[in-house]
Amino acid sequence: MSQGVRIAPLTAADVGEALTVQRAAYVTEAQRYSAPLIPPLVETVAEFRADLRIALGAWSGTRLVGSVRGRVDGDRTEGDRMEVVRFAVAPDQQGRGIGRALLAAIEAAAPAEVGAFWLITGAESFDNQRLYKRAGYVAVGELADVAGVRLLVMAKPRPDHAERPGPPPRS
Ligand SMILES: CC(C)(COP(=O)(O)OP(=O)(O)OC[C@H]1O[C@@H](n2cnc3c(N)ncnc32)[C@H](O)[C@@H]1OP(=O)(O)O)[C@@H](O)C(=O)NCCC(=O)NCCS
């Protein structure tokens, strides 16, 4: 990764700056699909502030150059999973390893009960897909959003996750 980039939790005080970086980063995705209202571009400051439970930023000096968040979901049968969302690096800082480092850091920041990671990316966002594949994600499904944009669902098991103990055997 570029020298001197520091990754740390995002706080409410960082949200204005982080939303600015997110919007700048996601414009190219919106243009790719002619879809200006994709969720990362219409998210409000208040919505962002309400989603800081698992949230990291990357700083180059005092400048915030990227951020990413995790959202935990799951049920008793499949175990908890964490969705990686709002993954963004400032346009002039892309391609230097900051994204890869943020992705590894948000996976490491997942609560202990999380046994798998998943994410959604554009079906034609091949650069992103390459990054995710290199990080161990595989395509597990396709869907379309409300605007008709084709999306790819990718997932991977948490490498270091211990199997959850099952229920005690019946006697
Ligand atoms: C996706 C994103 C967060 C990756 O961050 P990054 O710092 O550029 O990524 P890294 O430098 O760590 O990794 C580079 C790899 O990422 C991928 N990549 C995706 N977008 C890229 C871009 N604009 N420039 C360079 N690499 C990009 C490539 O696979 C690249 O690998 P390569 O060297 O084989 O081409 C960043 O490019 C971004 O903000 N893109 C716009 C928003 C977006 O698409 N977010 C993800 C939605 S699923």
The ligand as a Gaussian input file, in Angstrom:
#p B3LYP/6-31G(d) Opt

LIG

0 1
 C      -13.046000      -0.406000      -5.774000
 C      -12.070000       0.505000      -5.053000
 C      -12.544000       0.783000      -3.626000
 C      -10.686000      -0.203000      -5.014000
 O       -9.769000       0.617000      -4.349000
 P       -8.297000       0.821000      -4.933000
 O       -7.499000       1.523000      -3.886000
 O       -8.378000       1.418000      -6.272000
 O       -7.826000      -0.710000      -5.078000
 P       -6.348000      -1.292000      -4.956000
 O       -5.355000      -0.290000      -5.470000
 O       -6.115000      -1.821000      -3.601000
 O       -6.426000      -2.545000      -5.892000
 C       -6.311000      -2.377000      -7.251000
 C       -7.209000      -3.377000      -7.905000
 O       -8.542000      -2.951000      -7.713000
 C       -9.265000      -3.050000      -8.898000
 N       -9.767000      -1.714000      -9.223000
 C      -11.088000      -1.384000      -9.182000
 N      -11.251000      -0.117000      -9.538000
 C      -10.024000       0.394000      -9.800000
 C       -9.559000       1.661000     -10.228000
 N      -10.396000       2.681000     -10.481000
 N       -8.229000       1.870000     -10.397000
 C       -7.370000       0.839000     -10.170000
 N       -7.764000      -0.372000      -9.767000
 C       -9.078000      -0.606000      -9.585000
 C       -8.380000      -3.677000      -9.905000
 O       -8.677000      -5.059000      -9.874000
 C       -7.001000      -3.461000      -9.387000
 O       -6.233000      -4.555000      -9.694000
 P       -5.245000      -4.527000     -10.967000
 O       -3.993000      -3.949000     -10.427000
 O       -5.166000      -5.955000     -11.335000
 O       -5.855000      -3.694000     -12.039000
 C      -11.887000       1.868000      -5.796000
 O      -11.370000       1.635000      -7.064000
 C      -13.171000       2.651000      -5.900000
 O      -13.465000       3.469000      -5.025000
 N      -13.955000       2.469000      -7.006000
 C      -15.186000       3.190000      -7.211000
 C      -16.285000       2.769000      -6.239000
 C      -16.571000       1.282000      -6.356000
 O      -16.680000       0.747000      -7.438000
 N      -16.665000       0.610000      -5.194000
 C      -16.902000      -0.811000      -5.106000
 C      -18.308000      -1.145000      -5.396000
 S      -18.608000      -2.891000      -5.375000

